[in-house]
Amino acid sequence: MNDTIRILQLSDTHFLEDGADPEGAAAYNTDEAFDAVFRHIGEHDDLDLVVVTGDVADHGRRPQYRKAAEAFSRFSVAVNVTPGNHDQDAVFTASMARPSVSTSRVIEVGAWAFLFVDSSAGNLVIDATGRAVDPPEYADRLHSDGSLGTAEAAWIRDMVSQVGADHVFIWVHHPPGCPVGMLNAEAYNAEWADVLGDLPTVRGLGAGHTHAPDTYEFMGRTVHVGPALKNNFDLTKNTWLPPGYRSYTFDADGTVQSQLQLVDDDRWPRRPFGRAMRALFDGELTFDDLRAIAERKALEGA
Ligand SMILES: [Fe+2]
């Protein structure tokens, strides 16, 4: 019997409504990118699951989720999805579900339990009925850093103690301990350091959010950051990267291996990016600063 579990991770799919423009040169057509990734994956008889780690929809709108759900339904294996900061809590849960596409929070396979953590949970607000809901202004979720909050952190601890599996792996949108400078994530990292310090069976994490695929260590665990479909960057070579996904194997002894898979194509050349983009990733410019620079350059070129 083969005890190895095989999973593919997509992240930051950023689906748009039909006919909606990607953000000029700053974004890929995510329908095209999904088709290219889907073809690259091909037929897999040996896959156990496909996971998607957030920013499923570009603006958290129902038609964008409908398109995402249709796209994910093309896989011949089950797909499980967790939200990102671009998503919207209720519409995400209500609009993604299909017979083979779920928003489950815990999935056990063999010796492994996979937890799907909402890294925007700490940014939700309590409504008059006592439910945790999205803040009234979409921007307050969109522009917030990751935040577990006390309830999500307690939920992780509870699930790790409840599951029967020997090994736990966590899927989450915002990567804890990420070296990318634009993330102002001290409080978020502290939340994770607290949780992981008490949970030795958590073997690693798979995340997204930065659109800069990476692998690094945090609290003795490997964090794998998956590529986006919207745009991707290589922060070592200062170039754009094509869209892609990550493949994973999980062995019964607790070993995790992951490989970055990028879909090179003329549509997504690995061209260098400029100083302004570098400054954004280094945390020296904001998105608004970058947008203002792009608009000024467009005017100068007009
Ligand atoms: Fe994203």
Boltz pocket constraint, residues with backbone or C-beta under 6 A from the ligand:
constraints:
  - pocket:
      binder: B
      contacts: [[A, 12], [A, 14], [A, 54], [A, 55], [A, 86], [A, 209], [A, 210], [A, 211], [A, 228]]
      max_distance: 6.0
